[in-house]
Amino acid sequence: MSDINVEKINESLAERFISNNTDMCEAYLIHDPSDIRKPYSKKIENLGKVRDLKGNIINGYSTHNIVGIAGNNKSVHLLSHISYSNKDDKFLKREFVKKLEKSKEFEGEKEARELYETNEFFNKKIISNEEIQEISARLKSLSPNLQITHILDREFDDDEYLKIINSSIKGSFIVRSKKTRMDD
């Protein structure tokens, strides 16, 4: 088990970003979910599955990273890093959550329902939503007048993410979207 306190590290990164840019009135936050690929690893704790650059399923971990760009001087800073595994006991696929909410039957439903009912599960969407909200709150607590623009890739072109940014945290956003993309 690791003694690294990710929350404290991420808090320190945000504090450093603000203290190094005291005259900053706007910041751009790039949200970057990406994979740590471990194709040759076999026995690492909670080793999950991710895609390699060719689209093949291999061993690895997922991450949500946030990079901040200071509006005053365009300096770039790592603000947050979260690593997680889809093989963690508390990981519940988003597709399973949707099926459970619609009372649809599926293989593994019993185990998924038990985890869902504890409300102690996570998945990529939950982590991303939490990170968007937490980094905004952290930066606003350090610099209340800071204007934040979230820059997101097309996997974030979802009403839930946009409502959180627009309504809950009163931020702005830029989302890369695909013209042919349909709501699910």
C-alpha positions as CSV (number, residue, x, y, z in Angstrom):
1,M,0.0,0.0,0.0
2,S,1.3,3.5,-0.9
3,D,1.8,6.2,1.7
4,I,1.5,8.9,-1.0
5,N,-1.3,11.3,-0.3
6,V,-2.6,12.3,-3.8
7,E,-5.0,14.9,-2.4
8,K,-2.2,16.8,-0.6
9,I,0.0,16.7,-3.7
10,N,-2.8,18.1,-5.8
11,E,-3.5,20.8,-3.3
12,S,0.1,21.8,-3.3
13,L,0.2,21.9,-7.1
14,A,-2.8,24.3,-7.1
15,E,-1.3,26.5,-4.4
16,R,2.0,26.7,-6.3
17,F,0.1,27.6,-9.5
18,I,-1.7,30.5,-7.8
19,S,1.3,31.7,-5.8
20,N,3.5,31.7,-9.0
21,N,0.9,33.7,-10.8
22,T,-0.4,36.3,-8.3
23,D,-1.5,38.7,-11.1
24,M,-3.4,36.1,-13.0
25,C,-7.1,36.9,-13.6
26,E,-7.9,33.9,-15.9
27,A,-6.7,30.3,-16.2
28,Y,-7.3,27.6,-18.8
29,L,-7.6,24.1,-17.5
30,I,-6.9,21.2,-19.9
31,H,-8.6,18.0,-18.7
32,D,-6.7,15.0,-20.1
33,P,-7.9,11.5,-19.4
34,S,-5.2,9.1,-20.6
35,D,-3.8,5.7,-20.0
36,I,-0.6,4.4,-18.4
37,R,0.2,1.4,-20.5
38,K,1.9,-1.6,-18.9
39,P,1.9,-4.2,-21.7
40,Y,4.5,-6.4,-20.1
41,S,3.3,-6.2,-16.5
42,K,1.5,-9.2,-15.0
43,K,1.4,-9.0,-11.2
44,I,0.9,-5.3,-10.2
45,E,-1.9,-4.4,-7.7
46,N,-5.3,-3.9,-9.4
47,L,-3.7,-4.1,-12.9
48,G,-6.5,-3.0,-15.2
49,K,-7.1,-3.0,-18.9
50,V,-6.5,-0.1,-21.3
51,R,-6.0,0.5,-25.0
52,D,-2.6,0.7,-26.7
53,L,-2.0,3.2,-29.4
54,K,-3.3,0.7,-32.0
55,G,-6.5,0.2,-30.1
56,N,-5.6,-3.3,-28.7
57,I,-6.6,-4.1,-25.1
58,I,-3.5,-4.4,-22.9
59,N,-2.6,-4.1,-19.2
60,G,-2.5,-0.7,-17.6
61,Y,-4.1,2.0,-15.5
62,S,-6.3,5.0,-16.4
63,T,-5.7,8.6,-15.3
64,H,-7.3,12.0,-15.2
65,N,-4.8,14.8,-15.4
66,I,-5.4,18.6,-15.3
67,V,-2.9,21.0,-16.7
68,G,-3.3,24.7,-16.0
69,I,-2.2,27.5,-18.3
70,A,-1.9,30.9,-16.6
71,G,-3.7,33.6,-18.6
72,N,-1.2,36.3,-17.7
73,N,2.0,34.7,-18.9
74,K,0.9,31.4,-20.6
75,S,3.0,29.3,-18.2
76,V,2.0,25.7,-18.0
77,H,1.5,23.8,-14.7
78,L,0.4,20.3,-13.7
79,L,-2.5,20.9,-11.3
80,S,-3.9,17.4,-10.7
81,H,-3.2,13.8,-11.4
82,I,-5.5,10.9,-10.4
83,S,-4.7,7.3,-11.3
84,Y,-7.2,4.5,-11.1
85,S,-7.9,0.9,-12.3
86,N,-10.9,-0.6,-13.9
87,K,-10.0,-3.8,-11.9
88,D,-10.4,-2.1,-8.6
89,D,-13.1,-3.7,-6.4
90,K,-15.0,-0.4,-6.3
91,F,-14.9,0.3,-10.0
92,L,-18.4,0.1,-11.7
93,K,-18.6,0.5,-15.4
94,R,-20.8,3.4,-16.6
95,E,-22.7,1.0,-18.8
96,F,-23.6,-1.1,-15.8
97,V,-24.8,2.0,-13.9
98,K,-27.0,2.9,-16.8
99,K,-28.4,-0.6,-17.0
100,L,-29.0,-0.7,-13.2
101,E,-30.8,2.7,-13.4
102,K,-33.1,1.3,-16.1
103,S,-33.6,-2.0,-14.3
104,K,-32.1,-4.0,-17.2
105,E,-30.7,-7.4,-16.7
106,F,-27.1,-8.3,-17.6
107,E,-24.3,-10.7,-16.8
108,G,-22.8,-9.7,-13.4
109,E,-25.9,-7.7,-12.4
110,K,-26.0,-9.1,-8.9
111,E,-22.5,-8.0,-8.0
112,A,-22.9,-4.7,-9.8
113,R,-26.1,-4.0,-7.9
114,E,-24.5,-4.7,-4.6
115,L,-21.7,-2.3,-5.3
116,Y,-24.1,0.3,-6.8
117,E,-26.3,0.2,-3.7
118,T,-23.4,1.0,-1.4
119,N,-22.9,4.2,-3.3
120,E,-19.1,3.7,-2.8
121,F,-18.3,3.0,-6.4
122,F,-16.4,5.0,-9.0
123,N,-15.9,5.1,-12.7
124,K,-14.3,7.4,-15.3
125,K,-17.3,9.8,-15.3
126,I,-17.5,10.1,-11.6
127,I,-13.7,10.8,-11.3
128,S,-13.8,13.4,-14.1
129,N,-16.9,15.2,-12.6
130,E,-15.2,15.3,-9.2
131,E,-11.9,16.5,-10.6
132,I,-13.6,19.3,-12.6
133,Q,-15.5,20.5,-9.4
134,E,-12.6,20.0,-7.0
135,I,-10.0,21.8,-9.0
136,S,-12.4,24.7,-9.7
137,A,-13.2,25.0,-6.0
138,R,-9.5,24.7,-5.0
139,L,-8.4,27.4,-7.3
140,K,-11.4,29.7,-6.5
141,S,-10.6,29.3,-2.7
142,L,-7.1,30.5,-3.4
143,S,-8.1,33.2,-5.9
144,P,-11.8,34.1,-5.7
145,N,-11.9,36.3,-8.8
146,L,-10.2,33.9,-11.0
147,Q,-12.0,33.2,-14.3
148,I,-11.6,29.5,-15.3
149,T,-12.1,28.0,-18.7
150,H,-12.1,24.3,-18.9
151,I,-10.8,22.7,-22.1
152,L,-12.2,19.3,-22.8
153,D,-11.9,16.6,-25.5
154,R,-15.0,15.1,-27.2
155,E,-15.6,12.5,-24.6
156,F,-16.8,15.4,-22.4
157,D,-19.5,16.6,-24.8
158,D,-22.1,15.4,-22.4
159,D,-24.8,17.6,-20.8
160,E,-23.9,16.5,-17.3
161,Y,-20.3,17.8,-17.6
162,L,-21.4,21.0,-19.2
163,K,-24.1,21.7,-16.6
164,I,-21.6,21.2,-13.8
165,I,-19.2,23.7,-15.4
166,N,-21.8,26.2,-16.5
167,S,-24.2,26.1,-13.5
168,S,-22.5,24.6,-10.5
169,I,-19.0,26.1,-10.7
170,K,-19.9,29.1,-12.9
171,G,-17.0,28.5,-15.3
172,S,-16.6,28.5,-19.1
173,F,-15.7,25.6,-21.3
174,I,-14.4,24.7,-24.7
175,V,-15.3,21.2,-25.9
176,R,-14.0,19.5,-29.0
177,S,-17.0,17.7,-30.5
178,K,-17.7,15.6,-33.5
179,K,-20.4,16.7,-35.9
180,T,-21.8,13.2,-36.2
181,R,-21.9,12.4,-32.5
182,M,-25.3,11.5,-31.2
183,D,-26.5,11.5,-27.6
184,D,-26.5,8.1,-25.9
